[in-house]
Amino acid sequence: MKKVWRLYVLISLPLIYLLLFKYWPMYGAQIAFKNYIVTKGIWGSEWVGLKHFIRFFESYEFWRIIRNTITLSLYSLAAGFPFPILLALSLNYVRNERFKKSVQMITYAPHFISVVVMVGIILELLDPRNGIVNTVLKLFGLQPVNFMGIPEYFKSIYVWSGIWQSVGFSCIIYLAALSSIDPALHEAAVVDGASKLQRMRHIDLPGLMPIAIIMLILNTGHMLDVGFEKVLLMQNPLNMRTSEVIDTYVYKVGLASQAVNYSYSSAIGLFKSLINLILLVAVNKIAQRTNQSSLW
């Protein structure tokens, strides 16, 4: 340890972060099983068992919130997962370095825009009076559309704006995986007369498959973590029917309501984490059974 103490100092920072923000909060998760009162503290509050979980399961909002959360998560996963791979494959075959770097910069840039600014851009673009989208519709003689006021449009707006924001940054890991593929394989394929599409299919995609499976498993482990900030900022009374998800509901119940209920909101959050854990383990087990890459 004395010889490599610098490495221990380096790893201590993320380790401290995990202990403080991931493991220590587990101590407070027990309030989900108690009628938590701030003045009495965690240990002094009355134990009520599964009362808050049963209350959530029996609430009239349960199925609507679960349906919205799962639908939005599956939509995001199905639509967003292939695009970073396709972008990485495309950039890998670009020979013009200037063009390649320009595309990378343009696609990476949206990732560094804050969620608040991103939602502001979306609202301005889709504004029914002055938005660019509705301005174009008017030029073609169509009536303006209040996109953010139509519940059925909410999921698509959320998902595709998220793909636009994250696709460039997400493809970095796939570009790294492509760079590790042995160039001799491509040279042999070129000698044999293989086209670029054939090289992508038989060399690049098999080389990307292990990391793609790992990323899919990790994304599945966050299936119910839709994203609190963006959903909350995009919500309005008109689209609430399809935009209310677990994270926003927990915030409103636990912090924003007049009758704050920490125990009830903690129970909902714990339920969500448990489902995520089950999905993570299940998908990882499926990957093992099919002889694919897995987390453990």
DOFI-815107 format. One record per atom (N, C-alpha, C): x, y, z; residue in one letter. Coordinates in steps of 0.2 Angstrom, whole numbers, padded with zeros to 4 digits, always signed. Each point is the difference from the previous one (the first is absolute). Example, Ala and Ser with C-alpha at 12.3 -4.5 7.8 and 13.67 -1.06 7.14 Angstrom:
+0066-0028+0039A/-0004+0006+0000A/+0004+0006+0000A/-0002+0005-0004S/+0004+0006+0001S/-0004+0005+0003S/
END
This chain:
+0004-0006+0000M/-0004+0006+0000M/+0004+0006+0000M/+0006+0000+0003K/+0005+0006+0000K/+0002+0001-0007K/+0002-0005-0003K/+0002+0001-0007K/-0005+0003-0005K/-0006-0002+0001V/-0005+0003-0005V/-0005+0004+0003V/+0002+0004+0006W/-0005+0004+0003W/-0004+0005-0004W/+0003+0002-0005R/-0003+0005-0005R/-0007-0003-0003R/+0001-0007-0001L/-0006-0003-0003L/-0006-0001+0005L/+0002-0001+0006Y/-0005+0000+0005Y/-0003+0007+0001Y/+0004+0005+0000V/-0003+0007+0001V/-0005+0001-0006V/+0002-0002-0006L/-0004+0001-0006L/-0007-0004+0001L/+0000-0006+0002I/-0006-0004+0000I/-0004+0002+0006I/+0003+0003+0005S/-0004+0002+0006S/-0005+0005-0001S/+0001+0005-0005L/-0005+0005-0002L/-0007-0004-0002L/+0000-0004-0005P/-0006-0003-0002P/-0003-0005+0006P/+0005-0003+0003L/-0002-0004+0006L/-0004+0004+0005L/+0002+0006+0002I/-0003+0004+0005I/-0007+0002-0003I/+0000+0002-0006Y/-0006+0002-0003Y/-0006-0006+0000Y/+0002-0006-0001L/-0004-0006+0000L/-0003-0001+0007L/+0005+0001+0005L/-0002-0001+0007L/-0005+0005+0003L/+0001+0006-0002L/-0004+0006+0002L/-0006+0000-0003L/-0001-0001-0007F/-0006+0001-0004F/-0003-0006-0002F/+0003-0006+0001K/-0004-0006-0002K/-0001-0005+0006K/+0005-0001+0004Y/-0001-0005+0005Y/-0003+0003+0007Y/+0003+0006+0002W/-0003+0003+0006W/-0007+0002+0000W/-0003+0002-0006P/-0007+0001+0000P/-0004-0006+0001P/+0003-0006-0001M/-0004-0006+0001M/-0002-0001+0007M/+0003+0004+0005Y/-0002+0000+0007Y/-0007+0003+0001Y/-0001+0006-0004G/-0006+0003+0000G/-0006-0003-0003G/+0002-0005-0004A/-0006-0004-0004A/-0005-0003+0005A/+0002-0001+0006Q/-0005-0004+0005Q/-0006+0005+0001Q/+0000+0006-0001I/-0006+0004+0001I/-0005-0002-0004I/+0001-0004-0006A/-0005-0002-0004A/-0005-0005+0004A/+0003-0003+0005F/-0004-0005+0004F/-0002+0003+0007F/+0001+0007+0000K/-0002+0003+0007K/-0005+0006-0002K/-0003+0002+0005N/-0004+0007+0000N/+0004+0005+0002N/+0005+0002-0005Y/+0005+0005+0002Y/-0002+0007+0002Y/+0002+0002+0006I/-0001+0007+0003I/+0007+0003+0001I/+0001+0006-0003V/+0006+0003+0001V/+0003+0001+0007V/-0005+0002+0004T/+0002+0002+0007T/+0002-0007+0004T/-0003-0005-0002K/+0002-0007+0003K/+0006-0003-0002K/+0002+0002-0007G/+0006-0004-0003G/-0002-0006-0003G/+0005-0003-0003I/-0001-0007-0003I/-0002-0005+0005I/+0004-0001+0005W/-0001-0005+0005W/-0006+0001+0005W/-0002+0006+0001G/-0006+0001+0004G/-0006+0000-0003G/+0000+0000-0007S/-0007-0001-0004S/-0003-0007+0001S/-0006+0000-0001E/-0004-0006+0001E/+0001-0005-0006E/+0001-0006+0001W/+0001-0005-0005W/-0007-0002-0003W/-0001+0001-0006V/-0007-0002-0003V/+0001-0006-0006V/+0006-0002-0001G/+0000-0006-0004G/-0001+0002-0008G/-0004-0003-0003L/-0001+0001-0007L/-0006+0004-0002L/-0002+0004+0005K/-0006+0005+0000K/+0001+0004-0006K/+0005+0004-0001H/+0001+0005-0005H/+0000-0004-0007H/+0003-0006-0001F/+0001-0003-0006F/-0007-0002-0002F/-0004-0003+0005I/-0007-0002-0002I/-0004+0006-0002I/+0001+0006+0003R/-0004+0006-0002R/+0002+0002-0007R/+0006-0001-0002F/+0002+0002-0007F/-0003-0005-0005F/+0000-0006+0002F/-0003-0005-0005F/-0007+0001-0001F/-0004+0002+0006E/-0007+0000-0001E/-0002+0007-0002E/+0004+0005-0001S/-0002+0007-0002S/-0002-0001-0007S/-0005+0005-0002Y/-0003+0000-0007Y/+0006+0003-0005Y/+0005+0003+0002E/+0005+0002-0004E/+0006-0005-0002E/+0000-0006+0004F/+0005-0005-0001F/+0001-0002-0007F/-0005-0003-0003W/+0001-0003-0007W/+0001+0006-0005W/-0002+0005+0001R/+0001+0006-0005R/+0007+0002+0000R/+0003+0000+0006I/+0007+0002+0001I/+0005-0005-0002I/-0002-0006+0002I/+0004-0006-0002I/+0000-0001-0008I/-0006+0001-0003R/+0000-0001-0007R/+0004+0006-0004R/-0001+0006+0003N/+0004+0006-0003N/+0007-0001+0000N/+0003-0003+0006T/+0007+0000+0001T/+0003-0006-0004T/-0004-0006+0000I/+0003-0005-0004I/+0000+0001-0008I/-0006+0003-0002T/-0001+0002-0007T/+0006+0005-0002T/+0001+0005+0004L/+0005+0005-0002L/+0007-0003+0000L/+0001-0005+0005S/+0007-0003+0001S/+0001-0005-0006S/-0005-0004-0002L/+0001-0004-0006L/+0001+0003-0006L/-0004+0006-0001Y/+0000+0004-0006Y/+0007+0003-0001Y/+0003+0003+0006S/+0007+0003+0000S/+0005-0006-0002S/-0001-0006+0003L/+0005-0005-0001L/+0000-0002-0007L/-0006-0002-0002A/+0000-0003-0007A/+0002+0005-0006A/-0002+0007+0001A/+0001+0005-0005A/+0008+0002+0001A/+0002+0001+0006G/+0007+0003+0001G/+0006-0005+0000G/-0001-0006+0001F/+0005-0005+0000F/+0004-0001-0006F/-0003+0000-0006P/+0003-0002-0006P/+0004+0007-0003P/-0002+0006+0002F/+0003+0006-0004F/+0007+0001+0002F/+0002-0001+0006P/+0008+0001+0001P/+0004-0005-0003P/-0003-0006-0001I/+0004-0005-0004I/+0000+0001-0007I/-0005+0003-0003L/+0000+0002-0007L/+0004+0006-0001L/+0000+0004+0004L/+0004+0006+0000L/+0008-0002+0000L/+0001-0004+0005A/+0007-0002+0000A/+0003-0004-0006A/-0004-0004-0002L/+0001-0004-0007L/+0001+0005-0005L/-0004+0005-0001S/+0001+0005-0005S/+0006+0004+0000S/+0001+0002+0006L/+0007+0004+0001L/+0006-0004-0001L/-0001-0006+0002N/+0006-0005-0001N/+0003+0000-0007N/-0005+0001-0005Y/+0002-0001-0007Y/+0001+0007-0004Y/+0000+0005+0004V/+0001+0007-0003V/+0007+0001-0001V/+0003+0001-0005R/+0007+0001-0001R/+0002+0008+0000R/-0005+0004-0001N/+0002+0007+0000N/+0000+0002+0008N/+0006+0001+0002E/+0001+0002+0008E/-0004+0006+0002E/+0000+0005-0005R/-0003+0007+0002R/-0007-0001+0001R/-0003-0004-0005F/-0008-0001+0000F/-0001-0004+0006F/+0004-0005+0001K/-0002-0005+0006K/+0000+0004+0007K/+0005+0004+0001K/+0001+0004+0006K/-0006+0005+0001K/-0002+0003-0006S/-0006+0004+0000S/-0006-0003+0002S/-0001-0006-0003V/-0006-0004+0002V/+0000-0002+0007V/+0006-0002+0003Q/+0001-0002+0007Q/-0002+0006+0004Q/+0003+0006-0001M/-0001+0006+0004M/-0008+0002+0000M/-0003+0000-0006I/-0007+0002+0000I/-0004-0005+0003I/+0001-0007+0000T/-0004-0005+0003T/+0001+0000+0008T/+0007+0002+0002Y/+0001-0001+0007Y/-0003+0006+0004Y/+0000+0006-0004A/-0001+0007+0004A/-0007+0000+0004A/-0006-0003-0003P/-0006+0000+0004P/+0000-0003+0007P/+0005-0005+0000H/+0001-0004+0007H/+0001+0005+0005H/+0004+0005-0001F/+0002+0005+0005F/-0005+0006+0001F/-0005+0000-0003I/-0006+0005+0001I/-0003-0003+0006I/-0002+0005+0005S/-0003-0002+0006S/-0007-0002-0002S/-0004-0004+0005V/-0006-0002-0001V/-0005+0006-0001V/+0001+0005+0005V/-0005+0006+0000V/+0001+0003-0007V/+0006+0001-0003V/+0001+0004-0006V/-0003-0005-0006V/+0001-0006+0001M/-0003-0005-0005M/-0007+0000-0001M/-0004+0000+0006V/-0007+0001+0000V/-0002+0006-0003V/+0003+0006+0002G/-0001+0006-0002G/+0000+0001-0008G/+0005-0004-0003I/+0001+0000-0007I/-0006-0004-0003I/-0002-0005+0003I/-0006-0004-0003I/-0006+0004+0001I/-0001+0003+0005L/-0006+0004+0001L/-0001+0006-0005L/+0006+0003-0002E/+0000+0005-0005E/-0001-0002-0007E/+0003-0006-0001L/-0001-0003-0007L/-0007-0002-0001L/-0003-0002+0005L/-0007-0003-0001L/-0005+0005+0002L/+0001+0006+0002D/-0004+0005+0002D/-0006+0001-0006D/-0006-0001+0002P/-0006+0001-0005P/+0000+0006-0003P/+0002+0006+0002R/+0000+0006-0003R/+0006+0002-0004R/+0006+0000+0003N/+0006+0002-0003N/+0005-0005-0001N/-0001-0007+0002G/+0005-0005-0001G/+0001-0001-0008G/+0007-0002-0001I/+0002-0002-0007I/-0004-0005-0003I/-0002-0005+0004V/-0004-0006-0003V/-0007+0002-0002V/-0003+0004+0004N/-0007+0002-0002N/+0001+0006-0006N/+0005+0004+0000T/+0001+0004-0005T/+0000-0003-0007T/+0004-0006+0000V/+0001-0004-0006V/-0007-0002-0002V/-0004-0003+0005L/-0006-0003-0002L/-0005+0006-0003L/+0001+0006+0003K/-0005+0005-0003K/+0002+0002-0007K/+0007-0001-0002L/+0002+0002-0007L/-0003-0005-0004L/-0002-0006+0002F/-0003-0006-0004F/-0007+0001+0000F/-0003+0005+0003G/-0007+0000+0001G/-0004-0004+0005G/+0004-0003+0005L/-0002-0004+0005L/-0002+0004+0007L/-0004-0002+0004Q/-0001+0003+0006Q/+0005-0001+0005Q/+0002+0005+0004P/+0005-0001+0006P/-0002-0006+0005P/+0004-0003+0002V/-0001-0006+0005V/+0003+0002+0007V/-0004-0001+0005N/+0003+0001+0007N/+0003-0007+0002N/+0006-0001-0002F/+0003-0007+0001F/+0001-0002+0007F/+0001+0005+0004M/+0001-0001+0007M/-0007-0001+0004M/-0005+0002-0003G/-0006-0001+0003G/-0004-0006-0002G/+0003-0004-0005I/-0003-0007-0002I/+0003-0005+0004I/-0003-0004+0004P/+0003-0005+0004P/+0003-0006-0004P/-0003-0001-0006E/+0003-0006-0004E/+0007+0002-0003E/+0002+0007+0000Y/+0006+0002-0003Y/+0006+0000+0005Y/-0002+0000+0006F/+0005+0001+0005F/+0006-0005+0000F/-0002-0006+0000K/+0005-0006+0000K/+0005+0001-0006K/-0003+0001-0006S/+0005+0001-0006S/+0004+0006+0001S/-0002+0006+0002I/+0004+0006+0001I/+0005-0001+0005I/-0002-0004+0005Y/+0005-0001+0006Y/+0006-0005-0003Y/-0002-0005-0003V/+0005-0005-0003V/+0004+0002-0005V/-0002+0003-0005W/+0004+0003-0006W/+0004+0006+0002W/-0002+0004+0004S/+0004+0005+0002S/+0006-0002+0005S/-0002-0006+0003G/+0006-0003+0004G/+0005-0003-0004G/-0002-0004-0006I/+0004-0003-0004I/+0005+0005-0003I/-0003+0006-0003W/+0004+0005-0003W/+0005+0003+0005W/-0002+0000+0007Q/+0005+0003+0005Q/+0005-0005+0001Q/-0001-0006+0000S/+0005-0005+0003S/+0003-0005-0005S/-0002+0000-0006V/+0003-0005-0005V/+0007+0001-0001V/+0002+0006-0001G/+0007+0001-0001G/+0005-0002+0006G/-0002+0002+0006F/+0004-0002+0005F/+0000-0007+0002F/-0006-0003-0001S/+0000-0008+0001S/+0004-0004-0005S/+0001+0003-0006C/+0004-0004-0005C/+0007+0000+0001C/+0003+0004+0005I/+0007+0000+0002I/+0002-0007+0002I/-0004-0004+0004I/+0003-0006+0002I/+0000-0005-0005I/-0005+0000-0005Y/+0000-0004-0006Y/+0006+0001-0005Y/+0002+0007+0000L/+0006+0002-0004L/+0006-0003+0003L/+0000+0000+0006A/+0006-0003+0004A/+0000-0008-0002A/-0006-0003+0001A/+0000-0007-0002A/+0002-0002-0007A/-0002+0004-0005L/+0002-0001-0007L/+0008+0001-0001L/+0003+0005+0004S/+0007+0001-0001S/+0004-0006+0003S/-0003-0004+0004S/+0003-0006+0002S/+0000-0006-0004S/-0004+0000-0005I/+0000-0005-0005I/+0006-0001-0004I/+0002-0006-0001D/+0007-0001-0004D/-0001+0002-0007D/+0004+0005-0002P/+0000+0003-0007P/+0001-0006-0005P/+0004-0005+0002A/+0001-0006-0005A/-0006-0003-0002A/-0005+0000+0004L/-0007-0003-0002L/-0003+0004-0006L/+0001+0007+0000H/-0003+0004-0005H/+0004-0001-0006H/+0007+0000+0001E/+0004-0001-0006E/-0001-0006-0004E/-0001-0006+0004A/-0002-0006-0003A/-0006+0000-0004A/-0005+0004+0003A/-0007+0000-0003A/+0000+0004-0006A/+0004+0006+0000V/+0001+0004-0006V/+0003-0004-0006V/+0005-0004+0002V/+0004-0005-0005V/-0005-0005-0003V/-0005-0002+0004D/-0005-0005-0002D/-0006+0003-0004D/+0000+0007+0000G/-0005+0004-0004G/-0006+0001+0004G/+0001+0000+0006A/-0006+0002+0004A/-0002+0008+0000A/-0006+0001+0000S/-0002+0007+0000S/+0000+0003+0007S/-0002+0007+0000K/+0000+0003+0007K/-0005-0003+0004K/-0006-0001-0003L/-0006-0003+0004L/+0002-0007+0002L/+0003-0004-0004Q/+0002-0007+0002Q/+0005+0000+0006Q/+0005+0005-0001R/+0005+0001+0006R/-0004+0002+0006R/-0005+0004+0000M/-0003+0002+0006M/-0004-0006+0003M/-0003-0004-0005R/-0004-0005+0003R/+0004-0006+0003R/+0005-0001-0003H/+0004-0006+0002H/+0006+0001+0004H/+0002+0006+0001I/+0006+0002+0004I/-0002+0005+0005I/-0003+0006-0002D/-0001+0005+0005D/-0005-0002+0005D/-0006-0002-0002L/-0005-0002+0004L/+0001-0005+0005L/+0003-0006-0002P/+0003-0005+0005P/+0005+0003+0005P/+0004+0005-0002G/+0004+0003+0004G/-0003+0005+0005G/-0006+0003-0002L/-0003+0004+0005L/-0005-0004+0004L/-0002-0006-0001M/-0005-0004+0003M/+0001+0000+0008M/+0006-0002+0002P/+0001+0000+0007P/-0001+0006+0004P/+0002+0006-0002I/-0001+0006+0003I/-0007+0002-0001I/-0003-0001-0005A/-0007+0001-0001A/-0005-0004+0005A/+0002-0006+0001I/-0004-0004+0005I/+0001+0003+0007I/+0006+0002+0001I/+0001+0003+0007I/-0004+0006+0001I/+0000+0005-0005M/-0004+0006+0000M/-0007-0001+0000M/-0002-0005-0003L/-0008-0002+0000L/-0002-0002+0007L/+0005-0004+0003I/-0002-0003+0007I/+0000+0006+0005I/+0005+0005-0001L/+0000+0006+0005L/-0006+0004-0001L/-0002+0001-0007N/-0006+0004-0001N/-0006-0003+0003N/+0000-0007-0001T/-0006-0003+0003T/-0001+0001+0008T/+0006+0000+0003G/+0000+0001+0007G/-0002+0007+0002G/-0001+0004-0005H/-0003+0007+0002H/-0006+0001-0004H/-0004-0006-0001M/-0006+0001-0004M/-0005+0004+0003M/-0001+0001+0007L/-0005+0004+0003L/+0003+0007+0001L/+0006+0001-0001D/+0003+0007+0001D/+0000+0004-0006D/-0006+0002-0001V/-0002+0004-0006V/+0004+0006-0001V/+0001+0004+0006G/+0003+0006+0000G/-0005+0005+0003G/+0001+0003+0006F/-0004+0004+0003F/+0000+0007-0003F/+0005+0003-0001E/+0001+0007-0001E/-0004+0002-0007E/+0002-0004-0005K/-0003+0002-0007K/-0007-0002+0000K/-0003-0005+0003V/-0007-0001+0000V/-0004+0005+0004V/+0003+0002+0005L/-0003+0005+0004L/-0001+0007-0003L/+0006+0002-0004L/+0000+0006-0003L/-0005+0000-0006L/-0001-0006-0003M/-0004-0001-0006M/-0007-0001+0001M/-0002-0001+0007Q/-0007-0001+0002Q/-0004+0006+0000Q/-0006+0000-0002N/-0005+0005+0001N/-0007-0003+0001N/-0005+0003+0002P/-0006-0003+0002P/-0004-0004-0006P/+0002+0002-0006L/-0003-0003-0006L/+0003-0007-0002L/+0006-0001+0002N/+0004-0006-0002N/+0001-0005+0006N/-0003+0002+0006M/+0001-0003+0006M/-0002-0008+0000M/-0005-0001-0004R/-0002-0007-0001R/+0005-0005-0002R/+0005+0002-0004T/+0005-0004-0003T/+0007+0002+0003T/+0001+0005+0003S/+0006+0002+0002S/+0002-0001+0007S/-0005-0002+0004E/+0001-0001+0007E/+0004-0007+0001E/+0006+0000+0003V/+0004-0006+0001V/+0001-0001+0007V/+0004-0005+0002I/+0001-0002+0007I/+0004+0006+0003I/+0005+0002-0003D/+0005+0005+0003D/-0004+0007+0001D/-0004+0002-0004T/-0003+0006+0001T/-0006-0001+0005T/-0003-0005+0000Y/-0005-0002+0005Y/+0003+0000+0007Y/+0006-0003+0001V/+0004+0000+0006V/+0001+0007+0003V/+0003+0004-0005Y/+0001+0007+0002Y/-0006+0004+0002Y/-0005-0001-0003K/-0006+0004+0002K/-0003-0003+0006K/+0000-0006+0002V/-0002-0003+0006V/+0004+0002+0006V/+0007-0001-0002G/+0005+0001+0006G/+0002+0007+0001G/+0000+0004-0004L/+0002+0007+0001L/-0004+0006-0002L/-0004-0001-0006A/-0004+0005-0002A/-0007+0001+0002A/-0003-0005+0004S/-0007+0000+0002S/+0000+0004+0007S/-0006+0002+0001Q/-0001+0003+0006Q/+0001-0004+0006Q/-0003-0006-0001A/+0001-0005+0006A/+0006-0005-0002A/+0006+0002+0002V/+0006-0004-0002V/+0000-0006+0003V/+0001-0006-0004N/+0001-0006+0003N/+0006-0004-0002N/+0005+0001+0004Y/+0007-0003-0002Y/+0000-0008+0000Y/-0004-0003+0004S/+0000-0007+0000S/-0004-0003-0006S/-0005+0003-0002Y/-0004-0002-0006Y/+0005+0000-0006Y/+0003+0006-0001S/+0004+0001-0006S/+0006-0004+0000S/+0003-0002+0006S/+0006-0004+0001S/-0002-0007-0002S/-0006-0002+0002A/-0003-0007-0002A/+0000-0001-0007A/-0003+0006-0004I/+0000-0001-0007I/+0007+0000-0003I/+0004+0004+0002G/+0007+0000-0002G/+0003-0007+0001G/-0001-0003+0006L/+0003-0006+0001L/-0003-0006-0004L/-0006+0001-0002F/-0003-0005-0004F/+0003+0001-0007F/+0001+0006-0003K/+0003+0001-0006K/+0007-0003+0000K/+0004+0001+0005S/+0007-0003+0000S/+0000-0007+0000S/-0005-0003+0003L/-0001-0008+0001L/-0001-0003-0007L/-0005+0004-0004I/-0002-0003-0006I/+0006+0001-0005I/+0004+0005+0000N/+0006+0001-0004N/+0005-0005+0002N/+0001-0002+0006L/+0005-0005+0002L/-0002-0007-0003L/-0007-0001+0000I/-0002-0007-0002I/+0001+0000-0008I/-0001+0005-0003L/+0001+0001-0008L/+0007-0001-0001L/+0004+0003+0003L/+0007+0000-0001L/+0003-0007+0001L/-0002-0004+0005V/+0002-0007+0001V/-0003-0004-0005V/-0006+0001-0002A/-0003-0005-0005A/+0003+0001-0006A/+0001+0006-0003V/+0003+0001-0006V/+0007-0003+0000V/+0004+0001+0005N/+0007-0002+0001N/+0000-0008-0001N/-0005-0003+0004K/-0001-0007+0000K/-0001-0003-0007K/-0005+0004-0004I/-0001-0002-0007I/+0006+0000-0004I/+0004+0006+0001A/+0006+0000-0004A/+0005-0006+0001A/+0000-0002+0007Q/+0005-0005+0001Q/-0003-0007-0003Q/-0006-0001+0000R/-0003-0006-0003R/+0001+0000-0007R/+0000+0005-0004T/+0001+0001-0007T/+0007+0000-0002T/+0005-0001+0005N/+0007+0001-0001N/+0002+0007-0003N/-0003+0005+0003Q/+0002+0007-0002Q/+0004+0003+0006Q/+0003+0006-0002S/+0003+0003+0006S/-0005+0002+0005S/+0003+0000+0007S/-0005+0002+0005S/+0004+0004+0005S/-0003+0003+0005L/+0003+0004+0005L/+0004-0005+0005L/-0003-0006+0002W/+0004-0004+0004W/-0002-0007-0001W/
END
